[in-house]
Amino acid sequence: MKKKIILIVIAAIVLLIVIIKLWPTKKNVVFTTNVVDTATVEITITATGNLEPVDKVEVGTQVSGIVEKLYVDYNTHVTKGQLLAELDKQTLKERLSQCESQVRSATSQLKRAQQTYNRTKELYEAKATTQVDMEDAEHSLVQAQSSLTNAETSLREARVNLGYAEIYSPIDGVILSKDIEEGQTVASSFNTPTLFIIARDLKNMQVEANVDEADIGQVKKGQKCIFTVDAYNGETFYGVVEQIRLQPETTNNVVKYTVVILAQNPDEKLYPGMTASISIVTNQEHGNVVPMEALNFTPTDEILKTLGRPQRDKKPKGDFPEPPDGDFPAPPNGNFPKENDNALMVWVKNGNDIHPCPIEIGIDDGVNAIIKGGPIQKGDTLVLSANFEQKKEKHEAGVSLFGPPRGGNNRQGGNRPQGGGEPPRP
């Protein structure tokens, strides 16, 4: 008896599993959609570069000497003509005194030569001296004039060099770099040493971007640019292409060109030398946009069959069925577009139905495209993807494994409820 009960239970379990497997199901199509809206689509190229002041000046000195005084430091705001530093003037003053002495000596020599020339000329006219004496007098006068000219030139040079010992700012700006300290010796024997670098105005900056040769043909003066810097995460800055330099730079066999981008810096948040990640907008359009995902969607035959539509590879009989609410027109000739048609197609969702619609697109950024033609309007719902969702169907009468059908009397005289429900568990 016990063995018989076990066999009945096993049989009931097997029967229950079979019933669950064979239980009727209904497939529902679930759509992922997007509502058409207006937006701006931009085509951009990317590059990297460094921020620099629009105008900066390297200030040096043309004389050698020891730095005696410094009046500015890093980040000091200076005005044009402001004294920045002084070199030791002792040597330069001594040179100036020497040149002044040479001028006085040359002046005296010229005066004596002039007197000698005048006397010799009188004697020569009176035929009281020879031609040789007259020529010697003329020669001495010319030499004296030349010596005075050279002495005066040296004096002016000494005065200029003494003035170079005082270093002034040539522009209004900010000290970016200071390469000297008090007591340091500055030598200008072979080249002019740089003492300071002054930026004219940090409120106006420029980005020197390196653009690949493959993209440089798309870049034009006046194009809008967007860039970010690591110092301000998530903050965006804007600029305009000002110049395209024709001198190429080759790095690792990659040819690049420098594009100068002007950027406003009213809060002086951008510092010289910062690395910028740049997007140059080479083209843009504003209008209704369609996601590229919608252009790639094509319903399968199974989806069309579930929706009661004719399959794409079969010509439907009769006219193309109108949508339930009649709002969206059927395709021409009542046929679905084939996959190899040249026209781009999107599928519009209208209630619980979908319909194909041809469109023409403009530029795209890989995510969205501008709609240039077709009946698609703002507010239309486009299908991006579709999937099946299966649901168990309900039955009017239940099935009992150990008793009469639902609605009959059980052995205890009770009535089971009518309608669907899960089968009784053993």
KOLNU-529381 format. One line per field, with one value per residue (C-alpha): x, y, z; chain. Coordinates in Angstrom, 1 decimal, always signed. Example, Ala and Ser with C-alpha at 12.3 -4.5 7.8 and 13.67 -1.06 7.14 Angstrom:
<patis>
east = +12.3,+13.7
north = -4.5,-1.1
up = +7.8,+7.1
c = A,A
</patis>
This chain:
<patis>
east = +0.0,+2.8,+4.7,+1.5,+1.1,+4.8,+4.2,+1.0,+2.9,+5.8,+3.3,+1.5,+4.8,+5.7,+2.2,+2.5,+5.8,+4.3,+1.3,+3.6,+5.8,+2.7,+0.9,-0.2,+1.8,+1.2,+4.1,+4.0,+6.3,+8.1,+9.5,+12.3,+11.4,+12.6,+10.5,+11.7,+12.9,+14.9,+18.6,+21.9,+24.2,+27.9,+30.8,+34.0,+37.6,+39.7,+43.2,+45.4,+47.4,+48.8,+47.5,+49.7,+49.3,+48.3,+51.2,+54.3,+57.7,+61.1,+63.0,+66.8,+69.9,+72.5,+75.3,+77.1,+77.1,+76.0,+72.3,+72.2,+68.5,+65.2,+61.9,+59.5,+58.7,+56.6,+53.0,+53.8,+51.5,+53.7,+53.1,+55.0,+58.2,+58.2,+61.7,+62.2,+65.8,+69.2,+72.7,+75.8,+76.7,+80.3,+82.1,+79.7,+80.2,+84.0,+83.7,+81.6,+84.2,+86.9,+84.9,+84.3,+88.0,+88.7,+86.3,+88.0,+91.4,+90.2,+88.6,+91.9,+93.8,+91.4,+91.7,+95.5,+95.4,+93.0,+95.3,+98.4,+96.4,+95.4,+99.0,+100.4,+97.8,+98.7,+102.4,+101.7,+99.7,+102.6,+104.9,+106.8,+106.4,+106.5,+103.7,+104.7,+104.1,+100.7,+99.7,+101.0,+98.8,+95.7,+96.4,+96.7,+93.5,+91.6,+93.0,+92.0,+88.4,+88.2,+89.5,+86.9,+84.1,+85.2,+85.5,+82.0,+80.6,+82.2,+80.8,+77.2,+77.7,+78.9,+75.8,+73.5,+75.1,+74.8,+71.1,+70.9,+71.9,+68.3,+65.8,+62.3,+59.1,+58.3,+54.6,+51.7,+51.4,+52.2,+55.6,+55.5,+59.2,+62.1,+65.4,+67.7,+68.4,+70.2,+73.9,+73.8,+76.3,+74.7,+76.9,+75.9,+79.1,+77.5,+73.8,+71.2,+70.2,+66.5,+65.8,+62.0,+59.0,+56.0,+52.6,+50.6,+47.1,+46.1,+42.4,+43.0,+44.7,+45.4,+45.5,+48.2,+46.6,+48.3,+46.0,+46.7,+47.2,+44.2,+41.9,+43.6,+41.6,+38.4,+39.7,+38.8,+39.4,+36.4,+35.2,+33.9,+36.0,+35.3,+38.1,+38.7,+41.6,+42.5,+42.6,+38.8,+37.1,+33.8,+34.1,+34.0,+35.7,+35.1,+37.3,+37.5,+40.1,+42.3,+45.2,+46.4,+50.2,+51.5,+54.8,+54.4,+55.8,+56.6,+56.6,+57.0,+56.3,+53.0,+52.6,+50.7,+49.9,+49.6,+46.1,+45.9,+42.6,+41.7,+40.0,+38.6,+39.8,+37.9,+38.4,+42.1,+41.4,+43.4,+47.2,+49.9,+51.2,+48.0,+47.1,+43.8,+41.7,+40.1,+37.1,+36.9,+33.4,+33.8,+30.1,+26.8,+23.1,+20.0,+16.7,+14.7,+17.1,+16.8,+18.9,+21.2,+19.9,+16.5,+18.0,+19.6,+16.3,+14.4,+11.7,+12.0,+9.4,+8.4,+7.7,+5.7,+3.7,+3.0,+1.7,-0.4,+1.7,+2.7,+6.3,+8.9,+9.9,+6.3,+4.0,+0.8,-2.5,-4.8,-4.2,-1.8,-3.8,-4.5,-3.4,-6.1,-6.5,-5.8,-3.3,-0.3,-0.5,+0.4,+3.5,+3.1,+1.6,+0.9,+4.4,+7.0,+10.4,+13.0,+16.4,+18.3,+16.2,+18.3,+15.9,+16.6,+13.8,+12.6,+9.7,+7.2,+5.2,+1.6,-0.4,+0.4,+1.4,+4.5,+4.8,+7.8,+8.6,+11.3,+13.5,+16.5,+19.2,+21.9,+25.0,+25.4,+27.8,+27.5,+24.8,+22.1,+21.4,+19.6,+16.3,+16.4,+13.3,+10.4,+7.1,+8.7,+7.8,+8.7,+6.9,+6.7,+7.8,+10.5,+11.3,+14.9,+14.6,+12.0,+11.9,+9.4,+7.9,+6.1,+3.1,+1.1,-2.5,-5.3,-7.9,-11.5,-11.5,-8.7,-7.3,-7.1,-4.8,-6.8,-10.3,-13.0,-12.7,-13.1,-16.8,-17.7,-18.2,-15.4,-15.7,-16.4,-19.3,-17.6,-17.5,-14.2,-14.1,-14.6,-12.1,-8.3,-5.7,-2.8,-3.4,-3.7,-0.4,-0.3
north = +0.0,+2.4,+1.6,+2.3,+5.7,+6.6,+5.6,+7.7,+10.7,+10.3,+10.0,+13.1,+15.1,+14.0,+14.9,+18.3,+19.0,+18.0,+20.3,+23.3,+22.7,+22.5,+25.4,+27.8,+31.0,+34.3,+36.4,+40.2,+42.5,+45.0,+48.1,+50.4,+53.8,+57.4,+60.5,+62.8,+66.2,+69.1,+69.4,+70.4,+67.8,+68.7,+67.1,+67.5,+66.6,+66.1,+67.3,+68.2,+71.3,+73.7,+77.0,+80.1,+83.8,+85.6,+88.0,+87.5,+89.2,+87.9,+90.7,+90.5,+92.7,+93.8,+94.3,+92.1,+92.7,+91.7,+91.9,+94.5,+95.0,+93.2,+95.0,+92.3,+88.6,+85.9,+86.9,+90.6,+92.8,+95.5,+98.5,+99.7,+101.5,+100.1,+99.4,+95.6,+95.2,+97.0,+95.8,+97.0,+100.3,+100.8,+99.4,+101.1,+104.4,+104.1,+103.3,+106.4,+108.6,+107.2,+108.0,+111.5,+112.0,+110.7,+113.2,+116.1,+114.9,+114.5,+118.0,+119.5,+117.7,+118.8,+122.4,+122.3,+120.6,+123.3,+126.1,+124.4,+124.0,+127.7,+128.9,+126.5,+127.6,+131.3,+130.5,+128.4,+131.1,+133.5,+130.9,+130.8,+127.0,+123.9,+121.7,+118.9,+121.0,+121.9,+118.3,+117.2,+119.9,+118.8,+115.2,+116.0,+118.0,+115.1,+112.6,+114.9,+115.2,+111.4,+110.9,+113.2,+111.5,+108.1,+109.4,+110.9,+107.6,+105.7,+108.2,+107.7,+103.9,+104.1,+106.2,+103.7,+100.8,+102.5,+102.9,+99.2,+98.5,+99.5,+97.0,+98.3,+96.5,+97.0,+96.2,+96.0,+92.5,+89.8,+88.3,+84.7,+83.8,+85.3,+83.7,+85.9,+86.6,+89.4,+88.9,+86.8,+87.6,+88.1,+87.6,+88.9,+88.1,+85.8,+86.2,+88.2,+86.4,+86.2,+87.7,+87.9,+86.6,+88.9,+88.0,+91.0,+89.9,+86.5,+87.3,+86.4,+83.1,+80.9,+77.2,+75.8,+72.6,+69.9,+68.6,+65.5,+66.1,+63.8,+66.4,+69.7,+70.1,+70.4,+73.2,+76.8,+80.1,+81.2,+77.7,+77.1,+75.0,+73.3,+72.2,+71.0,+71.0,+68.5,+71.2,+71.7,+68.4,+68.6,+72.3,+73.3,+76.2,+77.8,+79.3,+80.2,+79.1,+82.1,+80.8,+77.7,+77.6,+76.1,+74.9,+71.1,+69.2,+65.5,+63.3,+59.5,+59.8,+61.6,+65.0,+67.6,+71.2,+73.9,+75.5,+78.6,+78.9,+82.1,+81.7,+84.1,+83.8,+86.5,+84.8,+83.9,+80.3,+79.0,+79.1,+79.1,+75.6,+73.7,+70.8,+71.1,+68.4,+70.1,+69.4,+71.6,+71.9,+71.6,+71.3,+71.6,+71.6,+72.2,+70.4,+67.3,+64.4,+60.7,+58.3,+56.2,+53.2,+53.7,+53.6,+50.2,+48.7,+46.2,+44.1,+40.3,+38.2,+36.8,+40.2,+41.1,+37.9,+38.6,+42.0,+40.6,+42.2,+40.6,+39.4,+41.5,+38.9,+38.2,+40.5,+40.9,+40.2,+43.2,+46.6,+47.3,+47.3,+50.6,+51.2,+50.9,+54.6,+55.6,+58.4,+57.1,+56.5,+53.1,+52.7,+53.1,+50.0,+48.4,+46.8,+46.7,+48.1,+45.5,+45.6,+46.3,+49.4,+52.6,+54.6,+54.8,+53.5,+54.0,+52.4,+54.6,+53.3,+54.3,+52.7,+49.0,+49.0,+50.0,+51.3,+51.9,+55.4,+56.6,+59.5,+61.5,+62.4,+65.1,+65.1,+62.7,+62.5,+58.7,+58.9,+61.2,+62.4,+65.4,+64.6,+66.4,+64.9,+62.6,+62.7,+62.3,+65.2,+66.3,+64.2,+61.0,+57.9,+55.8,+52.2,+51.5,+47.8,+45.1,+42.0,+39.3,+39.0,+35.8,+35.5,+32.4,+32.4,+32.0,+29.1,+29.1,+25.6,+24.2,+20.8,+18.6,+15.7,+14.0,+15.2,+16.3,+19.4,+22.8,+23.7,+20.1,+18.9,+17.5,+14.5,+16.7,+18.4,+21.8,+23.7,+24.9,+28.4,+29.0,+30.6,+30.3,+29.6,+27.4,+23.7,+22.2,+21.0,+17.2
up = +0.0,+0.9,-2.3,-4.3,-2.7,-3.6,-7.2,-7.3,-5.9,-8.5,-11.3,-10.1,-10.0,-13.6,-14.8,-13.1,-14.8,-18.2,-17.7,-16.8,-19.9,-22.2,-20.5,-23.2,-23.4,-25.1,-26.5,-26.0,-27.9,-25.7,-27.6,-26.6,-28.1,-28.5,-29.0,-31.8,-30.5,-31.8,-31.0,-32.4,-34.0,-34.2,-36.1,-34.1,-34.3,-31.2,-30.4,-27.4,-26.7,-24.2,-22.9,-23.4,-23.0,-26.2,-25.9,-23.8,-23.8,-22.7,-20.9,-20.9,-20.6,-23.0,-20.4,-18.0,-14.3,-10.9,-10.0,-7.3,-6.7,-7.6,-7.4,-8.6,-8.0,-9.6,-10.4,-9.8,-11.9,-13.6,-15.8,-18.9,-17.8,-14.3,-12.9,-12.5,-11.5,-11.3,-12.1,-10.4,-12.1,-10.7,-13.7,-16.2,-14.5,-14.6,-18.3,-18.8,-17.0,-19.2,-22.3,-21.1,-20.6,-24.1,-25.5,-23.7,-24.9,-28.5,-28.4,-27.2,-30.0,-32.6,-31.4,-31.6,-35.0,-36.3,-35.1,-36.8,-40.0,-40.0,-39.5,-42.1,-44.6,-44.1,-44.6,-47.6,-49.2,-48.5,-50.1,-46.8,-46.3,-48.4,-49.9,-47.5,-44.4,-45.7,-46.3,-42.9,-41.3,-43.2,-42.2,-38.5,-38.6,-40.2,-37.6,-34.8,-36.1,-36.4,-32.9,-31.5,-33.4,-32.0,-28.5,-28.7,-30.0,-27.1,-24.7,-26.1,-25.9,-22.3,-21.4,-23.1,-21.3,-18.0,-18.8,-19.5,-16.0,-15.1,-16.4,-17.1,-18.1,-21.8,-21.4,-18.9,-17.6,-15.1,-14.3,-15.3,-14.9,-12.9,-13.7,-11.6,-7.9,-6.1,-6.2,-9.3,-12.1,-15.5,-18.6,-22.0,-23.9,-26.5,-26.2,-24.3,-21.1,-20.3,-16.9,-16.9,-18.9,-18.8,-20.0,-21.3,-20.2,-18.6,-19.2,-22.8,-23.4,-26.4,-26.9,-29.2,-30.4,-32.4,-35.1,-37.2,-41.0,-41.6,-39.8,-40.6,-43.9,-41.9,-39.7,-40.6,-39.0,-36.8,-35.9,-32.4,-30.0,-26.7,-24.3,-20.8,-18.5,-15.8,-13.1,-13.3,-13.7,-15.4,-16.3,-20.0,-21.6,-25.1,-27.8,-31.4,-34.1,-34.7,-36.8,-38.6,-38.8,-41.9,-40.5,-39.8,-36.8,-37.2,-34.2,-34.5,-38.3,-37.5,-39.1,-37.1,-37.5,-34.8,-34.6,-32.4,-30.5,-28.6,-25.3,-22.8,-19.2,-17.3,-13.9,-14.6,-13.8,-16.8,-16.2,-18.8,-19.6,-18.7,-21.0,-22.8,-24.4,-27.4,-29.6,-32.7,-34.2,-37.9,-38.8,-37.0,-37.8,-35.7,-36.3,-35.5,-34.7,-35.0,-33.0,-35.2,-33.3,-34.9,-38.3,-37.6,-36.3,-38.6,-37.1,-37.5,-39.2,-35.8,-34.5,-37.6,-37.3,-33.6,-34.5,-37.3,-40.0,-43.4,-43.4,-45.1,-47.7,-48.7,-50.6,-48.6,-50.2,-50.7,-49.3,-46.5,-43.2,-41.7,-38.1,-35.6,-34.9,-38.5,-37.6,-39.6,-43.3,-44.7,-46.9,-50.7,-52.5,-49.2,-49.1,-46.4,-47.5,-48.1,-46.4,-49.6,-50.5,-50.8,-48.7,-45.0,-42.9,-39.3,-37.6,-35.9,-32.9,-32.9,-30.0,-30.1,-33.7,-35.7,-39.2,-41.5,-42.6,-45.1,-44.1,-45.4,-42.9,-42.8,-40.7,-37.8,-34.9,-34.6,-32.0,-33.6,-37.1,-38.4,-40.2,-43.6,-45.2,-44.7,-42.8,-39.4,-37.1,-33.6,-31.0,-33.1,-31.3,-33.0,-32.3,-31.2,-30.4,-29.7,-27.6,-26.6,-23.2,-22.5,-20.2,-19.1,-20.3,-17.9,-18.3,-17.6,-16.0,-13.8,-13.9,-10.8,-10.5,-7.7,-8.2,-10.6,-12.7,-11.0,-10.7,-9.5,-5.9,-3.9,-1.7,+1.3,-0.4,-1.0,-4.3,-5.9,-7.2,-10.9,-13.2,-13.8,-11.2,-10.6,-10.6,-7.1,-5.7,-4.8
c = A,A,A,A,A,A,A,A,A,A,A,A,A,A,A,A,A,A,A,A,A,A,A,A,A,A,A,A,A,A,A,A,A,A,A,A,A,A,A,A,A,A,A,A,A,A,A,A,A,A,A,A,A,A,A,A,A,A,A,A,A,A,A,A,A,A,A,A,A,A,A,A,A,A,A,A,A,A,A,A,A,A,A,A,A,A,A,A,A,A,A,A,A,A,A,A,A,A,A,A,A,A,A,A,A,A,A,A,A,A,A,A,A,A,A,A,A,A,A,A,A,A,A,A,A,A,A,A,A,A,A,A,A,A,A,A,A,A,A,A,A,A,A,A,A,A,A,A,A,A,A,A,A,A,A,A,A,A,A,A,A,A,A,A,A,A,A,A,A,A,A,A,A,A,A,A,A,A,A,A,A,A,A,A,A,A,A,A,A,A,A,A,A,A,A,A,A,A,A,A,A,A,A,A,A,A,A,A,A,A,A,A,A,A,A,A,A,A,A,A,A,A,A,A,A,A,A,A,A,A,A,A,A,A,A,A,A,A,A,A,A,A,A,A,A,A,A,A,A,A,A,A,A,A,A,A,A,A,A,A,A,A,A,A,A,A,A,A,A,A,A,A,A,A,A,A,A,A,A,A,A,A,A,A,A,A,A,A,A,A,A,A,A,A,A,A,A,A,A,A,A,A,A,A,A,A,A,A,A,A,A,A,A,A,A,A,A,A,A,A,A,A,A,A,A,A,A,A,A,A,A,A,A,A,A,A,A,A,A,A,A,A,A,A,A,A,A,A,A,A,A,A,A,A,A,A,A,A,A,A,A,A,A,A,A,A,A,A,A,A,A,A,A,A,A,A,A,A,A,A,A,A,A,A,A,A,A,A,A,A,A,A,A,A,A,A,A,A,A,A,A,A,A,A,A,A,A,A,A,A,A,A,A,A,A,A,A,A,A,A,A,A,A,A,A,A
</patis>
